[in-house]
Structure formats: C-alpha cells, structure tokens
Amino acid sequence: MPTVLAVSGAQYPGASKQAMIPPLDGVSLLPAFKGEPIARAKPLFFQFGRGSAVRNGPWKLVRMGATWELYDLASDRNELSDLAAKRPELVKQLDAAWLAWWKESTGSEWTGKNTKDRKLEQ
C-alpha cells in the first residue's frame, strides 16, 4: 500500500465516517524502483506454518520449529554461518520483538502451537 500511495500521490486517510483507520505499516518500494536504498525504521516480521523470522538491518533471525538461528546477511547472504550462539543477547532482543509483534498482530500469546501443519491435497 505505501508504494501505491507514493506512486499515485494519494494521502493515507487517518479516519473515515465509520471509524478510525489503523496506522499504515510498511514502507514504499518506490525508491528501490529508482535504484535508491529503502529506509525502514522497524524490523520486518514473518510467520508461516512452523517458520518464523525477523529481519532488522543486516540481521536475520529465523526458525523452523523451536530453535532460532541468527545470520548476518551483510557478510553471509547464503545463511551458512549461524551466529546465534555467539550473539545470544541479539537473539534475545529479536525474539522479544518477534513475540511482541505476534501478540500485537494476533491478540494472543505465542505458544509454539499456534499454527497447524497441513498436508497438501492432491
């Protein structure tokens, strides 16, 4: 949505006649289309099935199941060197941010059992 607003020159409404409109989360990708860097003040959060991740600057905290892995994408784009054991405080910080995002997004605490594995139907 931020990209569409930037391209069109439209303004994001703060309210309508019916209700307040939640603040827009995200950034415009328009600078990237122009070959410019994208500035993002907040981390990016992901969750799909048993997989979860946080991207903050060069850092990526990712898990498939219970154990977090930490990668410095500035020096390890292929995610070959897990730095979680060497940077436990950063893992703790990013994990706390992910848990806060989950609660804000879903209204519930993360239990590790919030998602279901589903078999693909043939």
Backbone atoms as SQL, in Angstrom:
CREATE TABLE atoms (id INTEGER PRIMARY KEY, chain TEXT, resi INTEGER, resn TEXT, atom TEXT, x REAL, y REAL, z REAL);
INSERT INTO atoms VALUES
  (1, 'A', 1, 'MET', 'N', 0.802, -1.190, 0.000),
  (2, 'A', 1, 'MET', 'CA', 0.000, 0.000, 0.000),
  (3, 'A', 1, 'MET', 'C', 0.858, 1.272, 0.000),
  (4, 'A', 2, 'PRO', 'N', 1.939, 1.344, 0.804),
  (5, 'A', 2, 'PRO', 'CA', 2.743, 2.560, 0.772),
  (6, 'A', 2, 'PRO', 'C', 3.299, 2.870, -0.621),
  (7, 'A', 3, 'THR', 'N', 3.642, 1.846, -1.384),
  (8, 'A', 3, 'THR', 'CA', 4.160, 2.061, -2.739),
  (9, 'A', 3, 'THR', 'C', 3.084, 2.648, -3.637),
  (10, 'A', 4, 'VAL', 'N', 1.878, 2.121, -3.553),
  (11, 'A', 4, 'VAL', 'CA', 0.762, 2.632, -4.358),
  (12, 'A', 4, 'VAL', 'C', 0.489, 4.090, -4.012),
  (13, 'A', 5, 'LEU', 'N', 0.511, 4.415, -2.735),
  (14, 'A', 5, 'LEU', 'CA', 0.292, 5.800, -2.320),
  (15, 'A', 5, 'LEU', 'C', 1.388, 6.716, -2.860),
  (16, 'A', 6, 'ALA', 'N', 2.639, 6.274, -2.797),
  (17, 'A', 6, 'ALA', 'CA', 3.748, 7.097, -3.283),
  (18, 'A', 6, 'ALA', 'C', 3.667, 7.319, -4.785),
  (19, 'A', 7, 'VAL', 'N', 3.343, 6.274, -5.534),
  (20, 'A', 7, 'VAL', 'CA', 3.262, 6.391, -6.992),
  (21, 'A', 7, 'VAL', 'C', 2.100, 7.285, -7.404),
  (22, 'A', 8, 'SER', 'N', 0.966, 7.131, -6.716),
  (23, 'A', 8, 'SER', 'CA', -0.235, 7.881, -7.099),
  (24, 'A', 8, 'SER', 'C', -0.276, 9.290, -6.530),
  (25, 'A', 9, 'GLY', 'N', 0.509, 9.539, -5.489),
  (26, 'A', 9, 'GLY', 'CA', 0.468, 10.843, -4.836),
  (27, 'A', 9, 'GLY', 'C', -0.707, 10.988, -3.886),
  (28, 'A', 10, 'ALA', 'N', -1.414, 9.886, -3.626),
  (29, 'A', 10, 'ALA', 'CA', -2.576, 9.914, -2.734),
  (30, 'A', 10, 'ALA', 'C', -2.123, 9.987, -1.278),
  (31, 'A', 11, 'GLN', 'N', -3.008, 10.453, -0.424),
  (32, 'A', 11, 'GLN', 'CA', -2.748, 10.529, 1.006),
  (33, 'A', 11, 'GLN', 'C', -3.472, 9.391, 1.719),
  (34, 'A', 12, 'TYR', 'N', -2.839, 8.810, 2.717),
  (35, 'A', 12, 'TYR', 'CA', -3.470, 7.755, 3.508),
  (36, 'A', 12, 'TYR', 'C', -4.420, 8.398, 4.506),
  (37, 'A', 13, 'PRO', 'N', -5.680, 7.980, 4.520),
  (38, 'A', 13, 'PRO', 'CA', -6.636, 8.599, 5.450),
  (39, 'A', 13, 'PRO', 'C', -6.407, 8.121, 6.877),
  (40, 'A', 14, 'GLY', 'N', -6.610, 8.997, 7.836),
  (41, 'A', 14, 'GLY', 'CA', -6.471, 8.621, 9.237),
  (42, 'A', 14, 'GLY', 'C', -7.777, 8.160, 9.838),
  (43, 'A', 15, 'ALA', 'N', -8.887, 8.500, 9.181),
  (44, 'A', 15, 'ALA', 'CA', -10.198, 8.121, 9.700),
  (45, 'A', 15, 'ALA', 'C', -11.211, 8.168, 8.566),
  (46, 'A', 16, 'SER', 'N', -12.309, 7.500, 8.790),
  (47, 'A', 16, 'SER', 'CA', -13.442, 7.583, 7.872),
  (48, 'A', 16, 'SER', 'C', -14.653, 7.977, 8.697),
  (49, 'A', 17, 'LYS', 'N', -15.805, 8.088, 8.071),
  (50, 'A', 17, 'LYS', 'CA', -17.014, 8.427, 8.822),
  (51, 'A', 17, 'LYS', 'C', -17.383, 7.318, 9.800),
  (52, 'A', 18, 'GLN', 'N', -16.985, 6.094, 9.476),
  (53, 'A', 18, 'GLN', 'CA', -17.356, 4.958, 10.311),
  (54, 'A', 18, 'GLN', 'C', -16.384, 4.703, 11.469),
  (55, 'A', 19, 'ALA', 'N', -15.098, 4.896, 11.240),
  (56, 'A', 19, 'ALA', 'CA', -14.135, 4.503, 12.276),
  (57, 'A', 19, 'ALA', 'C', -12.758, 5.080, 11.993),
  (58, 'A', 20, 'MET', 'N', -11.905, 4.980, 13.016),
  (59, 'A', 20, 'MET', 'CA', -10.500, 5.321, 12.835),
  (60, 'A', 20, 'MET', 'C', -9.857, 4.242, 11.966),
  (61, 'A', 21, 'ILE', 'N', -8.932, 4.625, 11.134),
  (62, 'A', 21, 'ILE', 'CA', -8.219, 3.676, 10.291),
  (63, 'A', 21, 'ILE', 'C', -6.856, 3.440, 10.931),
  (64, 'A', 22, 'PRO', 'N', -6.498, 2.163, 11.162),
  (65, 'A', 22, 'PRO', 'CA', -5.204, 1.888, 11.811),
  (66, 'A', 22, 'PRO', 'C', -4.052, 2.504, 11.028),
  (67, 'A', 23, 'PRO', 'N', -2.984, 2.886, 11.729),
  (68, 'A', 23, 'PRO', 'CA', -1.818, 3.438, 11.034),
  (69, 'A', 23, 'PRO', 'C', -1.286, 2.444, 10.006),
  (70, 'A', 24, 'LEU', 'N', -0.774, 2.970, 8.935),
  (71, 'A', 24, 'LEU', 'CA', -0.242, 2.148, 7.857),
  (72, 'A', 24, 'LEU', 'C', 1.116, 1.585, 8.259),
  (73, 'A', 25, 'ASP', 'N', 1.263, 0.276, 8.140),
  (74, 'A', 25, 'ASP', 'CA', 2.533, -0.373, 8.453),
  (75, 'A', 25, 'ASP', 'C', 3.208, -0.731, 7.141),
  (76, 'A', 26, 'GLY', 'N', 4.417, -0.306, 6.959),
  (77, 'A', 26, 'GLY', 'CA', 5.132, -0.621, 5.732),
  (78, 'A', 26, 'GLY', 'C', 5.863, 0.595, 5.200),
  (79, 'A', 27, 'VAL', 'N', 6.616, 0.389, 4.148),
  (80, 'A', 27, 'VAL', 'CA', 7.355, 1.468, 3.502),
  (81, 'A', 27, 'VAL', 'C', 7.168, 1.368, 1.999),
  (82, 'A', 28, 'SER', 'N', 7.337, 2.469, 1.341),
  (83, 'A', 28, 'SER', 'CA', 7.227, 2.498, -0.113),
  (84, 'A', 28, 'SER', 'C', 8.455, 1.851, -0.752),
  (85, 'A', 29, 'LEU', 'N', 8.203, 1.075, -1.787),
  (86, 'A', 29, 'LEU', 'CA', 9.293, 0.471, -2.558),
  (87, 'A', 29, 'LEU', 'C', 9.712, 1.359, -3.724),
  (88, 'A', 30, 'LEU', 'N', 9.077, 2.508, -3.865),
  (89, 'A', 30, 'LEU', 'CA', 9.387, 3.412, -4.964),
  (90, 'A', 30, 'LEU', 'C', 10.872, 3.768, -5.041),
  (91, 'A', 31, 'PRO', 'N', 11.558, 4.045, -3.912),
  (92, 'A', 31, 'PRO', 'CA', 12.999, 4.327, -4.026),
  (93, 'A', 31, 'PRO', 'C', 13.777, 3.184, -4.680),
  (94, 'A', 32, 'ALA', 'N', 13.418, 1.943, -4.382),
  (95, 'A', 32, 'ALA', 'CA', 14.118, 0.796, -4.977),
  (96, 'A', 32, 'ALA', 'C', 13.931, 0.771, -6.486),
  (97, 'A', 33, 'PHE', 'N', 12.749, 1.157, -6.952),
  (98, 'A', 33, 'PHE', 'CA', 12.499, 1.207, -8.394),
  (99, 'A', 33, 'PHE', 'C', 13.383, 2.251, -9.072),
  (100, 'A', 34, 'LYS', 'N', 13.808, 3.242, -8.298),
  (101, 'A', 34, 'LYS', 'CA', 14.666, 4.306, -8.826),
  (102, 'A', 34, 'LYS', 'C', 16.143, 4.025, -8.560),
  (103, 'A', 35, 'GLY', 'N', 16.451, 2.840, -8.009),
  (104, 'A', 35, 'GLY', 'CA', 17.836, 2.485, -7.714),
  (105, 'A', 35, 'GLY', 'C', 18.356, 3.091, -6.429),
  (106, 'A', 36, 'GLU', 'N', 17.464, 3.562, -5.569),
  (107, 'A', 36, 'GLU', 'CA', 17.845, 4.182, -4.303),
  (108, 'A', 36, 'GLU', 'C', 17.606, 3.198, -3.155),
  (109, 'A', 37, 'PRO', 'N', 18.300, 3.375, -2.027),
  (110, 'A', 37, 'PRO', 'CA', 18.075, 2.478, -0.888),
  (111, 'A', 37, 'PRO', 'C', 16.716, 2.733, -0.240),
  (112, 'A', 38, 'ILE', 'N', 16.192, 1.693, 0.386),
  (113, 'A', 38, 'ILE', 'CA', 14.932, 1.805, 1.119),
  (114, 'A', 38, 'ILE', 'C', 15.262, 1.964, 2.594),
  (115, 'A', 39, 'ALA', 'N', 14.699, 2.974, 3.223),
  (116, 'A', 39, 'ALA', 'CA', 14.908, 3.192, 4.651),
  (117, 'A', 39, 'ALA', 'C', 13.717, 2.618, 5.411),
  (118, 'A', 40, 'ARG', 'N', 13.992, 1.740, 6.355),
  (119, 'A', 40, 'ARG', 'CA', 12.929, 1.164, 7.177),
  (120, 'A', 40, 'ARG', 'C', 13.371, 1.248, 8.625),
  (121, 'A', 41, 'ALA', 'N', 12.560, 1.907, 9.449),
  (122, 'A', 41, 'ALA', 'CA', 12.904, 2.091, 10.852),
  (123, 'A', 41, 'ALA', 'C', 12.557, 0.872, 11.702),
  (124, 'A', 42, 'LYS', 'N', 11.568, 0.097, 11.267),
  (125, 'A', 42, 'LYS', 'CA', 11.101, -1.048, 12.049),
  (126, 'A', 42, 'LYS', 'C', 11.569, -2.360, 11.425),
  (127, 'A', 43, 'PRO', 'N', 11.735, -3.386, 12.260),
  (128, 'A', 43, 'PRO', 'CA', 12.066, -4.707, 11.710),
  (129, 'A', 43, 'PRO', 'C', 10.917, -5.257, 10.864),
  (130, 'A', 44, 'LEU', 'N', 11.224, -6.224, 10.027),
  (131, 'A', 44, 'LEU', 'CA', 10.215, -6.976, 9.281),
  (132, 'A', 44, 'LEU', 'C', 9.995, -8.293, 10.006),
  (133, 'A', 45, 'PHE', 'N', 8.746, -8.691, 10.143),
  (134, 'A', 45, 'PHE', 'CA', 8.404, -9.924, 10.843),
  (135, 'A', 45, 'PHE', 'C', 7.695, -10.868, 9.892),
  (136, 'A', 46, 'PHE', 'N', 7.973, -12.164, 10.052),
  (137, 'A', 46, 'PHE', 'CA', 7.379, -13.184, 9.205),
  (138, 'A', 46, 'PHE', 'C', 6.931, -14.355, 10.063),
  (139, 'A', 47, 'GLN', 'N', 5.874, -15.028, 9.617),
  (140, 'A', 47, 'GLN', 'CA', 5.443, -16.272, 10.237),
  (141, 'A', 47, 'GLN', 'C', 4.622, -17.028, 9.212),
  (142, 'A', 48, 'PHE', 'N', 4.993, -18.277, 8.965),
  (143, 'A', 48, 'PHE', 'CA', 4.247, -19.134, 8.054),
  (144, 'A', 48, 'PHE', 'C', 4.430, -20.573, 8.497),
  (145, 'A', 49, 'GLY', 'N', 3.342, -21.255, 8.825),
  (146, 'A', 49, 'GLY', 'CA', 3.456, -22.617, 9.334),
  (147, 'A', 49, 'GLY', 'C', 4.313, -22.637, 10.580),
  (148, 'A', 50, 'ARG', 'N', 5.319, -23.483, 10.604),
  (149, 'A', 50, 'ARG', 'CA', 6.233, -23.541, 11.750),
  (150, 'A', 50, 'ARG', 'C', 7.397, -22.574, 11.600),
  (151, 'A', 51, 'GLY', 'N', 7.482, -21.873, 10.487),
  (152, 'A', 51, 'GLY', 'CA', 8.591, -20.966, 10.232),
  (153, 'A', 51, 'GLY', 'C', 8.310, -19.553, 10.704),
  (154, 'A', 52, 'SER', 'N', 9.315, -18.943, 11.315),
  (155, 'A', 52, 'SER', 'CA', 9.224, -17.566, 11.792),
  (156, 'A', 52, 'SER', 'C', 10.533, -16.864, 11.478),
  (157, 'A', 53, 'ALA', 'N', 10.471, -15.543, 11.330),
  (158, 'A', 53, 'ALA', 'CA', 11.703, -14.795, 11.077),
  (159, 'A', 53, 'ALA', 'C', 11.525, -13.333, 11.448),
  (160, 'A', 54, 'VAL', 'N', 12.652, -12.700, 11.720),
  (161, 'A', 54, 'VAL', 'CA', 12.741, -11.255, 11.940),
  (162, 'A', 54, 'VAL', 'C', 13.906, -10.761, 11.103),
  (163, 'A', 55, 'ARG', 'N', 13.706, -9.675, 10.359),
  (164, 'A', 55, 'ARG', 'CA', 14.798, -9.004, 9.646),
  (165, 'A', 55, 'ARG', 'C', 14.937, -7.616, 10.239),
  (166, 'A', 56, 'ASN', 'N', 16.131, -7.297, 10.698),
  (167, 'A', 56, 'ASN', 'CA', 16.405, -5.973, 11.238),
  (168, 'A', 56, 'ASN', 'C', 17.800, -5.562, 10.798),
  (169, 'A', 57, 'GLY', 'N', 17.860, -4.613, 9.880),
  (170, 'A', 57, 'GLY', 'CA', 19.147, -4.218, 9.324),
  (171, 'A', 57, 'GLY', 'C', 19.793, -5.415, 8.651),
  (172, 'A', 58, 'PRO', 'N', 21.058, -5.703, 8.969),
  (173, 'A', 58, 'PRO', 'CA', 21.721, -6.842, 8.330),
  (174, 'A', 58, 'PRO', 'C', 21.365, -8.182, 8.973),
  (175, 'A', 59, 'TRP', 'N', 20.647, -8.150, 10.086),
  (176, 'A', 59, 'TRP', 'CA', 20.397, -9.362, 10.857),
  (177, 'A', 59, 'TRP', 'C', 19.112, -10.057, 10.444),
  (178, 'A', 60, 'LYS', 'N', 19.185, -11.381, 10.408),
  (179, 'A', 60, 'LYS', 'CA', 18.002, -12.209, 10.163),
  (180, 'A', 60, 'LYS', 'C', 17.971, -13.307, 11.213),
  (181, 'A', 61, 'LEU', 'N', 16.908, -13.311, 12.005),
  (182, 'A', 61, 'LEU', 'CA', 16.667, -14.358, 12.984),
  (183, 'A', 61, 'LEU', 'C', 15.574, -15.246, 12.403),
  (184, 'A', 62, 'VAL', 'N', 15.832, -16.536, 12.277),
  (185, 'A', 62, 'VAL', 'CA', 14.898, -17.427, 11.586),
  (186, 'A', 62, 'VAL', 'C', 14.802, -18.760, 12.327),
  (187, 'A', 63, 'ARG', 'N', 13.610, -19.364, 12.258),
  (188, 'A', 63, 'ARG', 'CA', 13.445, -20.697, 12.850),
  (189, 'A', 63, 'ARG', 'C', 12.399, -21.482, 12.071),
  (190, 'A', 64, 'MET', 'N', 12.612, -22.778, 12.041),
  (191, 'A', 64, 'MET', 'CA', 11.618, -23.734, 11.561),
  (192, 'A', 64, 'MET', 'C', 11.393, -24.675, 12.728),
  (193, 'A', 65, 'GLY', 'N', 10.471, -24.340, 13.590),
  (194, 'A', 65, 'GLY', 'CA', 10.263, -25.100, 14.814),
  (195, 'A', 65, 'GLY', 'C', 10.632, -24.252, 16.006),
  (196, 'A', 66, 'ALA', 'N', 11.400, -24.808, 16.940),
  (197, 'A', 66, 'ALA', 'CA', 11.651, -24.130, 18.207),
  (198, 'A', 66, 'ALA', 'C', 12.962, -23.353, 18.283),
  (199, 'A', 67, 'THR', 'N', 13.969, -23.716, 17.514),
  (200, 'A', 67, 'THR', 'CA', 15.308, -23.153, 17.681),
  (201, 'A', 67, 'THR', 'C', 15.580, -22.026, 16.695),
  (202, 'A', 68, 'TRP', 'N', 15.955, -20.867, 17.245),
  (203, 'A', 68, 'TRP', 'CA', 16.304, -19.722, 16.410),
  (204, 'A', 68, 'TRP', 'C', 17.711, -19.883, 15.848),
  (205, 'A', 69, 'GLU', 'N', 17.915, -19.405, 14.626),
  (206, 'A', 69, 'GLU', 'CA', 19.235, -19.270, 14.010),
  (207, 'A', 69, 'GLU', 'C', 19.404, -17.797, 13.661),
  (208, 'A', 70, 'LEU', 'N', 20.624, -17.294, 13.760),
  (209, 'A', 70, 'LEU', 'CA', 20.909, -15.882, 13.503),
  (210, 'A', 70, 'LEU', 'C', 21.947, -15.753, 12.400),
  (211, 'A', 71, 'TYR', 'N', 21.657, -14.892, 11.433),
  (212, 'A', 71, 'TYR', 'CA', 22.574, -14.678, 10.312),
  (213, 'A', 71, 'TYR', 'C', 22.810, -13.192, 10.100),
  (214, 'A', 72, 'ASP', 'N', 24.037, -12.856, 9.732),
  (215, 'A', 72, 'ASP', 'CA', 24.408, -11.500, 9.331),
  (216, 'A', 72, 'ASP', 'C', 24.400, -11.488, 7.806),
  (217, 'A', 73, 'LEU', 'N', 23.318, -10.996, 7.220),
  (218, 'A', 73, 'LEU', 'CA', 23.165, -11.051, 5.772),
  (219, 'A', 73, 'LEU', 'C', 24.120, -10.120, 5.029),
  (220, 'A', 74, 'ALA', 'N', 24.710, -9.161, 5.745),
  (221, 'A', 74, 'ALA', 'CA', 25.689, -8.282, 5.096),
  (222, 'A', 74, 'ALA', 'C', 26.949, -9.056, 4.717),
  (223, 'A', 75, 'SER', 'N', 27.296, -10.064, 5.522),
  (224, 'A', 75, 'SER', 'CA', 28.509, -10.834, 5.237),
  (225, 'A', 75, 'SER', 'C', 28.228, -12.302, 4.904),
  (226, 'A', 76, 'ASP', 'N', 26.975, -12.722, 5.026),
  (227, 'A', 76, 'ASP', 'CA', 26.625, -14.134, 4.816),
  (228, 'A', 76, 'ASP', 'C', 25.241, -14.233, 4.161),
  (229, 'A', 77, 'ARG', 'N', 25.170, -13.816, 2.911),
  (230, 'A', 77, 'ARG', 'CA', 23.875, -13.785, 2.206),
  (231, 'A', 77, 'ARG', 'C', 23.269, -15.167, 2.020),
  (232, 'A', 78, 'ASN', 'N', 24.090, -16.208, 2.022),
  (233, 'A', 78, 'ASN', 'CA', 23.596, -17.571, 1.825),
  (234, 'A', 78, 'ASN', 'C', 23.202, -18.264, 3.125),
  (235, 'A', 79, 'GLU', 'N', 23.308, -17.553, 4.231),
  (236, 'A', 79, 'GLU', 'CA', 22.920, -18.071, 5.546),
  (237, 'A', 79, 'GLU', 'C', 23.618, -19.397, 5.855),
  (238, 'A', 80, 'LEU', 'N', 24.933, -19.375, 5.794),
  (239, 'A', 80, 'LEU', 'CA', 25.731, -20.575, 6.045),
  (240, 'A', 80, 'LEU', 'C', 26.306, -20.623, 7.456),
  (241, 'A', 81, 'SER', 'N', 26.428, -19.455, 8.113),
  (242, 'A', 81, 'SER', 'CA', 27.081, -19.391, 9.417),
  (243, 'A', 81, 'SER', 'C', 26.102, -18.883, 10.479),
  (244, 'A', 82, 'ASP', 'N', 25.554, -19.813, 11.258),
  (245, 'A', 82, 'ASP', 'CA', 24.611, -19.474, 12.325),
  (246, 'A', 82, 'ASP', 'C', 25.378, -18.820, 13.477),
  (247, 'A', 83, 'LEU', 'N', 25.023, -17.583, 13.800),
  (248, 'A', 83, 'LEU', 'CA', 25.719, -16.821, 14.841),
  (249, 'A', 83, 'LEU', 'C', 24.948, -16.761, 16.155),
  (250, 'A', 84, 'ALA', 'N', 23.874, -17.540, 16.287),
  (251, 'A', 84, 'ALA', 'CA', 23.024, -17.466, 17.481),
  (252, 'A', 84, 'ALA', 'C', 23.810, -17.717, 18.767),
  (253, 'A', 85, 'ALA', 'N', 24.692, -18.684, 18.772),
  (254, 'A', 85, 'ALA', 'CA', 25.468, -18.994, 19.980),
  (255, 'A', 85, 'ALA', 'C', 26.463, -17.886, 20.316),
  (256, 'A', 86, 'LYS', 'N', 26.932, -17.153, 19.313),
  (257, 'A', 86, 'LYS', 'CA', 27.903, -16.078, 19.530),
  (258, 'A', 86, 'LYS', 'C', 27.240, -14.752, 19.888),
  (259, 'A', 87, 'ARG', 'N', 25.952, -14.599, 19.578),
  (260, 'A', 87, 'ARG', 'CA', 25.243, -13.335, 19.821),
  (261, 'A', 87, 'ARG', 'C', 23.930, -13.574, 20.571),
  (262, 'A', 88, 'PRO', 'N', 23.981, -14.221, 21.769),
  (263, 'A', 88, 'PRO', 'CA', 22.742, -14.569, 22.475),
  (264, 'A', 88, 'PRO', 'C', 21.889, -13.361, 22.860),
  (265, 'A', 89, 'GLU', 'N', 22.518, -12.228, 23.163),
  (266, 'A', 89, 'GLU', 'CA', 21.742, -11.040, 23.537),
  (267, 'A', 89, 'GLU', 'C', 20.945, -10.501, 22.346),
  (268, 'A', 90, 'LEU', 'N', 21.531, -10.550, 21.163),
  (269, 'A', 90, 'LEU', 'CA', 20.818, -10.111, 19.963),
  (270, 'A', 90, 'LEU', 'C', 19.663, -11.061, 19.657),
  (271, 'A', 91, 'VAL', 'N', 19.894, -12.358, 19.831),
  (272, 'A', 91, 'VAL', 'CA', 18.822, -13.341, 19.642),
  (273, 'A', 91, 'VAL', 'C', 17.681, -13.045, 20.608),
  (274, 'A', 92, 'LYS', 'N', 18.021, -12.785, 21.858),
  (275, 'A', 92, 'LYS', 'CA', 17.007, -12.484, 22.877),
  (276, 'A', 92, 'LYS', 'C', 16.224, -11.220, 22.506),
  (277, 'A', 93, 'GLN', 'N', 16.922, -10.199, 22.051),
  (278, 'A', 93, 'GLN', 'CA', 16.288, -8.931, 21.674),
  (279, 'A', 93, 'GLN', 'C', 15.347, -9.121, 20.478),
  (280, 'A', 94, 'LEU', 'N', 15.812, -9.803, 19.449),
  (281, 'A', 94, 'LEU', 'CA', 14.984, -10.007, 18.260),
  (282, 'A', 94, 'LEU', 'C', 13.823, -10.960, 18.542),
  (283, 'A', 95, 'ASP', 'N', 14.048, -11.959, 19.390),
  (284, 'A', 95, 'ASP', 'CA', 12.973, -12.863, 19.793),
  (285, 'A', 95, 'ASP', 'C', 11.884, -12.089, 20.531),
  (286, 'A', 96, 'ALA', 'N', 12.273, -11.210, 21.445),
  (287, 'A', 96, 'ALA', 'CA', 11.297, -10.400, 22.184),
  (288, 'A', 96, 'ALA', 'C', 10.504, -9.508, 21.229),
  (289, 'A', 97, 'ALA', 'N', 11.179, -8.948, 20.238),
  (290, 'A', 97, 'ALA', 'CA', 10.488, -8.117, 19.244),
  (291, 'A', 97, 'ALA', 'C', 9.500, -8.955, 18.444),
  (292, 'A', 98, 'TRP', 'N', 9.899, -10.190, 18.070),
  (293, 'A', 98, 'TRP', 'CA', 9.001, -11.064, 17.317),
  (294, 'A', 98, 'TRP', 'C', 7.777, -11.427, 18.156),
  (295, 'A', 99, 'LEU', 'N', 7.993, -11.766, 19.435),
  (296, 'A', 99, 'LEU', 'CA', 6.876, -12.116, 20.316),
  (297, 'A', 99, 'LEU', 'C', 5.914, -10.945, 20.488),
  (298, 'A', 100, 'ALA', 'N', 6.441, -9.736, 20.622),
  (299, 'A', 100, 'ALA', 'CA', 5.587, -8.548, 20.740),
  (300, 'A', 100, 'ALA', 'C', 4.789, -8.334, 19.457),
  (301, 'A', 101, 'TRP', 'N', 5.446, -8.513, 18.312),
  (302, 'A', 101, 'TRP', 'CA', 4.743, -8.381, 17.027),
  (303, 'A', 101, 'TRP', 'C', 3.631, -9.412, 16.922),
  (304, 'A', 102, 'TRP', 'N', 3.909, -10.666, 17.292),
  (305, 'A', 102, 'TRP', 'CA', 2.901, -11.726, 17.219),
  (306, 'A', 102, 'TRP', 'C', 1.678, -11.360, 18.065),
  (307, 'A', 103, 'LYS', 'N', 1.929, -10.918, 19.291),
  (308, 'A', 103, 'LYS', 'CA', 0.816, -10.578, 20.186),
  (309, 'A', 103, 'LYS', 'C', 0.014, -9.406, 19.631),
  (310, 'A', 104, 'GLU', 'N', 0.701, -8.391, 19.119),
  (311, 'A', 104, 'GLU', 'CA', 0.013, -7.231, 18.545),
  (312, 'A', 104, 'GLU', 'C', -0.799, -7.632, 17.309),
  (313, 'A', 105, 'SER', 'N', -0.254, -8.534, 16.513),
  (314, 'A', 105, 'SER', 'CA', -0.905, -8.930, 15.263),
  (315, 'A', 105, 'SER', 'C', -2.077, -9.880, 15.470),
  (316, 'A', 106, 'THR', 'N', -1.973, -10.753, 16.468),
  (317, 'A', 106, 'THR', 'CA', -2.983, -11.803, 16.636),
  (318, 'A', 106, 'THR', 'C', -3.846, -11.632, 17.874),
  (319, 'A', 107, 'GLY', 'N', -3.385, -10.834, 18.828),
  (320, 'A', 107, 'GLY', 'CA', -4.124, -10.676, 20.076),
  (321, 'A', 107, 'GLY', 'C', -3.924, -11.831, 21.047),
  (322, 'A', 108, 'SER', 'N', -2.979, -12.727, 20.754),
  (323, 'A', 108, 'SER', 'CA', -2.737, -13.858, 21.645),
  (324, 'A', 108, 'SER', 'C', -1.240, -14.060, 21.848),
  (325, 'A', 109, 'GLU', 'N', -0.928, -14.743, 22.934),
  (326, 'A', 109, 'GLU', 'CA', 0.469, -15.077, 23.217),
  (327, 'A', 109, 'GLU', 'C', 0.917, -16.198, 22.287),
  (328, 'A', 110, 'TRP', 'N', 2.179, -16.198, 21.911),
  (329, 'A', 110, 'TRP', 'CA', 2.737, -17.278, 21.102),
  (330, 'A', 110, 'TRP', 'C', 2.952, -18.489, 22.004),
  (331, 'A', 111, 'THR', 'N', 2.448, -19.637, 21.581),
  (332, 'A', 111, 'THR', 'CA', 2.616, -20.869, 22.356),
  (333, 'A', 111, 'THR', 'C', 3.513, -21.867, 21.644),
  (334, 'A', 112, 'GLY', 'N', 3.815, -21.603, 20.388),
  (335, 'A', 112, 'GLY', 'CA', 4.544, -22.574, 19.587),
  (336, 'A', 112, 'GLY', 'C', 3.616, -23.588, 18.961),
  (337, 'A', 113, 'LYS', 'N', 2.355, -23.542, 19.366),
  (338, 'A', 113, 'LYS', 'CA', 1.345, -24.449, 18.818),
  (339, 'A', 113, 'LYS', 'C', 0.229, -23.647, 18.153),
  (340, 'A', 114, 'ASN', 'N', 0.518, -22.398, 17.813),
  (341, 'A', 114, 'ASN', 'CA', -0.496, -21.524, 17.236),
  (342, 'A', 114, 'ASN', 'C', -0.792, -21.840, 15.780),
  (343, 'A', 115, 'THR', 'N', 0.026, -22.629, 15.156),
  (344, 'A', 115, 'THR', 'CA', -0.173, -22.937, 13.741),
  (345, 'A', 115, 'THR', 'C', -0.284, -24.441, 13.567),
  (346, 'A', 116, 'LYS', 'N', -0.878, -24.828, 12.486),
  (347, 'A', 116, 'LYS', 'CA', -1.055, -26.251, 12.204),
  (348, 'A', 116, 'LYS', 'C', -0.306, -26.602, 10.936),
  (349, 'A', 117, 'ASP', 'N', 0.357, -27.743, 10.954),
  (350, 'A', 117, 'ASP', 'CA', 0.941, -28.269, 9.724),
  (351, 'A', 117, 'ASP', 'C', -0.196, -28.879, 8.920),
  (352, 'A', 118, 'ARG', 'N', -0.246, -28.569, 7.647),
  (353, 'A', 118, 'ARG', 'CA', -1.300, -29.114, 6.796),
  (354, 'A', 118, 'ARG', 'C', -0.671, -29.865, 5.646),
  (355, 'A', 119, 'LYS', 'N', -1.253, -30.989, 5.322),
  (356, 'A', 119, 'LYS', 'CA', -0.790, -31.747, 4.171),
  (357, 'A', 119, 'LYS', 'C', -1.410, -31.151, 2.918),
  (358, 'A', 120, 'LEU', 'N', -0.634, -31.096, 1.866),
  (359, 'A', 120, 'LEU', 'CA', -1.156, -30.625, 0.596),
  (360, 'A', 120, 'LEU', 'C', -2.109, -31.660, 0.028),
  (361, 'A', 121, 'GLU', 'N', -3.219, -31.178, -0.467),
  (362, 'A', 121, 'GLU', 'CA', -4.176, -32.090, -1.088),
  (363, 'A', 121, 'GLU', 'C', -3.759, -32.356, -2.515),
  (364, 'A', 122, 'GLN', 'N', -3.924, -33.592, -2.953),
  (365, 'A', 122, 'GLN', 'CA', -3.573, -33.976, -4.326),
  (366, 'A', 122, 'GLN', 'C', -4.645, -33.537, -5.290);
